[in-house]
Amino acid sequence: MGTMDRIKNEAEDLAGKAKETVGKIVGDDEKVAEGRKDQASAGVKNAGEDVKDAASNAKDAAKDALGS
């Protein structure tokens, strides 16, 4: 569920890692923090996708169990 959302989240995570790395290289603590924030945001979004997937799977399992 939400393949494009997962791709966007992964892109956000990678961009955050890049920002963090660049910030470390140039000594920009603000850029490091921004990169970490982007990574955390992507992680939260991925967790939301996991919850949606689990709910969808539970709904499908309930339908199968009830024979509908």
Phi, psi and omega in degrees: 000132175071045181302317179296323177296318179295321178295316178297320179295319179295320177297319178296320179297313180296320177297321178296318178297320179296315179300316180298315180296313178299317178300319178295318182296316184268359179074032181256096182298328179295319179293322177299312180297320179297318178297318178295322178297317179298320179294318179296319179299316179297321179297319179295318179297320178296322177297320176298319177296321178298319179296316179299318179297317180296320179295319179296318179295320179295320178297316179296319180295320179295319177298317180296319181294327180273353178075027179260000000 
